[in-house]
Amino acid sequence: MQQLSTPTQMVIPKVKNRAPLAWVGQFFFIALGLLVVYILGSNLIDNSILFANIFISGLKIGFVYALIALGYTMVYGIVKLINFAHGDVFMVGAFVSYYAITKINLHQWPSAVFTGISPGLSIVIGSLSVILLSMIVCTILAVTIERVAYKPLRDAPRIAALITAIGVSFFLEYFGALNFVFSPRFIPYEQPFEVVTWYIKDGIHRVVPGQAPPDGSVLISSILLIIMLASILVQIFLQFLVKRTKIGIAMRAASYDKAAARLMGIDVDSVISFTFAIGAAFAGLGGVLYAIAYSSIYSQMGILPGLKAFIAAVMGGIGSIPGAFVGAMIMGQAEAMTMGYISTPMRDAVAFSILIIVLLIRPTGIFGEPEKEKA
């Protein structure tokens, strides 16, 4: 038998691990981080009360961004689509709650139906009813958008789905701005419950309505605590859903390889619709809490929070649920610190600058991993 010849040895030139520009980017990122830490540290030392209030403000908006960012990161993790209409679903959730409160008094139904119910329990049940209705409407809207606009483009080039997402976003914004829908005006939001504010100075005291808190006090509101609790519970729930349930296993399988998931009997279309639904439900929750916290809504309110939540998802590593949460916290603090120590108009410029820096230094985000080729 003829012996097989030994294959010719190939000489492969050595490739440097990192280009010089990457090292420059890393150095710039570290230097920028040290500069930010120095500035924040000096402000903390100079006026710790102001710093604490700004930090709390950043927590409030950051936890709202986390609720929105979850939808971006979950949808992208499965269908590799940036759903730019997600911020407008957030807006619809706020308006649904507004009409539920002002038109049908949904927040007051427990006291109207059940006699003898305590006022506190009535407020809790009524407020949860308003939130639940907003989440249901947002879920139906998102599933409808997915079935009508995105599903027919499932096998089309990604740019087609991306352009469609932008078109759906514009449609929701400008359709909502019509006078017979939401109107283009800023609308004062009627809160379903009284927001209580406490100030910390020589103890914890409740702020009397109509009176300013004393100077040099740190302010904490009940809506801040509710937003934080809701966001943390949502994170825990999603981690459990993805890691411990059958639908979570199906979501991870569809994310990894849709064709193989279909061969294993997974209904990928239903999994995708479920992902859109659950992301939209939590966006609706975020819309209600945002409206309660800031007491004003309008048809364009979903644009910037949606974009900043997208930046938070990219920063944390889009496709990663913990990454979306961490990225949202960073975005919230960056926005609050910019407003507090630089200027309010600069907050948006800083947010998009952070996106550029992240894409230059670490495109996969904090928790993201480089995409691996499948065998």
C-alpha positions in Angstrom: 0.0 0.0 0.0 1.4 3.3 -1.0 2.2 5.5 2.0 0.3 8.8 2.2 2.6 11.7 1.8 3.1 14.1 4.7 1.2 17.3 4.1 3.3 20.3 3.4 3.8 22.4 6.5 2.2 25.8 6.1 4.0 28.9 7.4 1.5 31.2 8.9 2.7 34.7 9.8 2.2 35.7 13.4 -0.5 38.2 14.0 -0.2 40.7 16.8 -2.9 40.3 19.4 -3.9 43.9 19.4 -3.5 46.7 17.1 -1.8 49.9 18.4 -5.1 51.8 18.1 -6.7 49.3 20.5 -4.0 50.1 23.1 -4.6 53.8 22.6 -8.4 53.2 23.1 -7.8 51.3 26.3 -5.5 54.0 27.6 -8.1 56.7 26.7 -10.9 54.7 28.4 -8.8 54.3 31.6 -7.8 58.0 31.6 -11.4 59.1 31.1 -12.6 56.8 33.9 -10.0 58.2 36.3 -11.0 61.7 35.4 -14.7 61.0 36.0 -13.9 59.4 39.4 -11.8 62.4 40.4 -14.5 64.9 39.4 -17.2 62.9 41.2 -15.0 62.4 44.3 -14.2 66.0 44.6 -17.9 67.0 44.3 -18.8 64.4 46.9 -16.3 65.9 49.3 -17.3 69.5 48.6 -21.1 69.0 48.9 -22.1 65.5 49.9 -25.8 66.4 50.3 -26.1 67.6 46.7 -24.2 64.6 45.5 -26.5 62.2 47.4 -29.6 63.9 45.9 -28.2 63.7 42.4 -27.2 60.0 42.9 -30.8 59.2 44.1 -32.2 61.0 41.0 -29.9 58.8 38.8 -31.2 55.7 40.6 -34.8 56.6 39.8 -34.3 57.1 36.0 -31.7 54.2 35.9 -34.2 51.7 37.2 -36.8 52.9 34.6 -34.2 52.5 31.9 -33.6 48.9 33.1 -37.2 48.0 32.6 -37.1 49.3 29.0 -33.6 47.8 28.2 -34.8 44.3 29.0 -37.1 44.3 26.0 -34.2 45.4 23.7 -31.8 42.8 25.0 -34.3 39.9 25.0 -35.5 40.5 21.5 -32.0 41.0 20.1 -30.8 37.9 21.9 -33.3 35.8 19.9 -34.0 37.5 16.6 -31.0 39.8 16.3 -33.3 42.7 15.8 -33.1 46.2 17.4 -36.8 46.9 18.0 -36.7 50.7 17.9 -40.5 50.7 18.4 -40.0 49.5 22.0 -39.6 53.0 23.4 -43.0 53.9 21.9 -44.6 50.8 23.5 -43.3 52.3 26.7 -45.2 55.6 25.8 -48.4 53.7 25.0 -48.2 52.1 28.5 -48.1 55.5 30.1 -51.1 56.8 28.1 -53.2 53.7 28.8 -52.7 54.2 32.5 -53.6 57.9 32.1 -56.9 57.1 30.4 -57.6 54.2 32.9 -57.3 56.7 35.7 -59.0 59.8 34.3 -61.8 58.2 32.1 -62.9 55.0 33.9 -61.4 55.6 37.4 -59.9 52.1 37.4 -57.8 53.0 40.4 -60.9 53.6 42.5 -62.9 50.5 41.6 -62.1 48.4 44.8 -63.6 51.0 47.1 -66.6 51.3 44.8 -67.2 47.6 44.6 -66.2 46.3 48.0 -67.7 48.0 51.0 -65.7 48.1 54.2 -62.3 47.6 52.4 -59.5 49.6 54.0 -58.3 52.7 52.0 -54.7 51.5 51.9 -55.7 48.1 50.4 -58.0 49.8 48.0 -55.2 52.0 46.7 -52.9 49.1 46.3 -55.4 46.9 44.3 -56.5 49.9 42.2 -53.0 50.9 41.3 -52.1 47.3 40.4 -55.2 47.1 38.2 -54.0 50.2 36.3 -50.5 48.8 35.9 -51.9 45.4 34.8 -54.2 46.9 32.2 -51.2 48.9 30.7 -49.1 45.8 30.6 -51.8 43.8 28.9 -52.4 46.5 26.2 -48.6 46.9 25.6 -48.3 43.1 25.3 -51.1 42.9 22.7 -49.6 45.9 20.8 -46.1 44.3 20.7 -47.3 40.9 19.6 -49.4 42.6 16.9 -46.4 44.6 15.7 -44.3 41.4 15.6 -46.8 39.4 13.7 -47.7 42.1 11.2 -44.4 44.0 10.7 -41.5 41.7 11.7 -42.6 38.1 11.1 -42.9 38.5 7.3 -39.3 39.8 7.3 -37.9 36.9 9.4 -35.8 35.6 6.6 -35.1 39.0 4.9 -31.8 40.8 5.3 -31.4 42.4 8.8 -31.4 45.9 7.3 -35.0 45.4 6.1 -36.2 44.5 9.6 -34.3 47.4 11.1 -35.8 49.9 8.7 -39.3 48.5 9.4 -38.7 48.9 13.2 -37.8 52.6 12.6 -40.9 53.0 10.5 -43.2 51.4 13.2 -41.6 53.7 15.7 -42.4 56.8 13.7 -45.9 55.6 13.0 -46.6 55.1 16.8 -45.2 58.5 17.6 -47.0 60.6 15.0 -50.2 58.6 15.1 -50.3 59.2 18.8 -49.7 62.9 18.3 -53.0 63.2 16.4 -55.6 65.2 18.3 -58.1 62.4 18.3 -55.6 59.9 19.7 -53.2 61.2 22.4 -52.6 64.8 21.1 -49.2 66.5 20.7 -49.6 68.4 24.0 -47.8 67.8 27.3 -50.5 66.3 29.6 -50.4 66.5 33.4 -50.6 63.0 34.8 -53.1 62.2 37.5 -51.3 59.8 39.9 -53.3 56.8 41.1 -51.9 57.2 44.6 -50.3 60.0 46.6 -46.5 60.0 46.3 -44.9 60.5 49.7 -41.6 62.2 50.0 -39.3 62.0 53.0 -36.2 64.1 53.9 -33.3 62.8 55.8 -31.8 65.3 58.2 -31.3 64.4 61.9 -33.6 61.5 61.2 -36.2 60.6 58.6 -39.2 63.0 58.3 -42.1 63.2 55.9 -42.3 66.3 53.7 -45.5 68.2 54.4 -47.4 68.9 51.1 -47.0 72.5 50.1 -43.9 73.0 52.3 -40.3 72.9 51.1 -38.0 70.5 52.9 -35.3 72.2 54.9 -32.0 73.0 53.3 -29.2 70.4 53.5 -31.6 67.4 53.5 -31.6 64.3 51.3 -34.9 63.5 49.6 -36.4 60.1 49.1 -39.8 59.5 47.6 -42.1 56.5 47.7 -42.2 56.2 43.9 -38.4 55.8 43.9 -38.7 52.8 46.3 -41.5 51.3 44.2 -39.5 51.7 40.9 -36.4 50.1 42.5 -38.5 47.2 44.0 -40.3 46.6 40.7 -37.2 46.6 38.6 -35.3 44.3 40.9 -38.2 41.8 41.0 -38.4 41.9 37.2 -34.7 41.1 37.0 -35.0 38.2 39.4 -38.1 36.9 37.6 -36.5 37.0 34.1 -33.4 35.3 35.4 -35.6 32.5 36.8 -37.7 32.4 33.6 -34.7 32.1 31.3 -32.6 29.7 33.5 -35.2 27.5 35.2 -38.3 27.1 33.0 -39.1 25.2 29.7 -40.0 28.4 27.9 -36.6 29.8 29.0 -34.8 26.8 27.7 -36.7 27.2 24.4 -35.7 30.9 24.3 -32.0 30.0 24.8 -32.2 27.3 22.2 -33.8 29.6 19.6 -31.2 32.2 20.4 -28.4 29.8 19.7 -29.7 28.1 16.6 -33.3 28.5 15.3 -33.0 25.7 12.7 -31.8 23.2 15.3 -34.4 24.4 17.8 -37.2 23.6 15.2 -35.7 20.1 14.7 -36.0 19.6 18.5 -39.7 20.4 18.3 -39.6 24.0 19.6 -42.1 26.4 18.1 -39.7 29.2 17.4 -42.4 31.6 16.2 -44.3 31.3 19.4 -41.1 31.7 21.4 -40.3 34.9 19.5 -43.8 36.3 20.1 -43.6 35.4 23.8 -40.3 37.3 24.0 -41.8 40.4 22.4 -44.8 40.1 24.7 -42.9 39.8 28.0 -40.5 42.7 27.0 -43.5 44.9 26.1 -45.2 44.1 29.4 -42.3 45.3 31.4 -42.0 48.4 29.1 -45.6 49.1 29.9 -44.8 48.8 33.6 -41.9 51.2 33.2 -44.2 53.7 31.3 -46.7 53.8 34.2 -44.0 54.2 36.9 -42.2 56.9 34.8 -45.5 58.8 34.4 -46.2 58.6 38.2 -42.6 59.7 39.0 -42.4 62.7 36.6 -46.2 63.7 36.4 -46.3 64.6 32.7 -46.7 62.6 29.5 -46.7 63.3 25.8 -46.7 61.4 22.5 -42.9 61.8 22.0 -41.9 60.7 25.5 -40.7 57.3 24.4 -38.0 58.5 22.0 -35.1 59.5 24.3 -35.8 56.9 27.1 -36.0 54.2 24.4 -32.7 55.3 22.8 -31.0 55.6 26.2 -32.3 52.2 27.3 -30.9 50.8 24.0 -27.5 52.4 24.8 -27.7 50.8 28.3 -28.4 47.4 26.7 -25.4 47.8 24.3 -23.2 49.0 27.1 -24.0 46.0 29.3 -23.8 43.6 26.4 -26.9 43.3 24.4 -28.5 39.9 24.9 -27.5 39.8 28.5 -30.2 40.5 31.2 -27.7 41.4 34.0 -25.8 43.5 31.4 -29.0 45.5 30.6 -29.5 46.2 34.3 -25.9 47.3 34.9 -25.8 49.4 31.8 -29.1 51.1 32.8 -27.6 52.0 36.2 -24.6 53.5 34.5 -26.8 55.5 32.1 -29.0 56.8 34.9 -26.0 58.0 36.9 -24.3 59.5 33.8 -27.5 61.5 33.0 -28.1 62.7 36.5 -24.4 63.7 37.1 -24.4 65.6 33.8 -27.5 67.5 34.7 -26.3 68.2 38.2 -22.7 69.2 37.5 -22.6 70.3 33.8 -25.9 71.3 32.3 -29.2 69.7 31.5 -28.9 70.0 27.6 -25.6 68.1 27.8 -27.2 64.9 29.3 -28.2 63.6 25.8 -24.8 64.4 24.3 -23.1 62.5 27.1 -25.4 59.5 26.7 -24.6 59.2 23.0 -20.9 59.9 23.7 -20.9 56.9 26.0 -22.4 54.8 23.2 -19.6 55.8 20.9 -16.9 55.1 23.5 -18.3 51.7 24.3 -18.5 50.7 20.6 -14.9 51.8 20.1 -13.4 50.2 23.2 -15.6 47.1 23.8 -18.2 46.6 21.1 -19.6 43.5 22.9 -20.4 45.4 26.1 -19.5 44.8 29.7 -21.1 41.3 29.9 -21.0 40.5 26.2 -18.9 37.8 24.6 -17.6 37.8 21.0 -19.8 35.8 18.7 -18.4 32.3 18.1 -18.8 30.4 14.8 -21.0 27.3 15.0 -19.6 24.0 13.7 
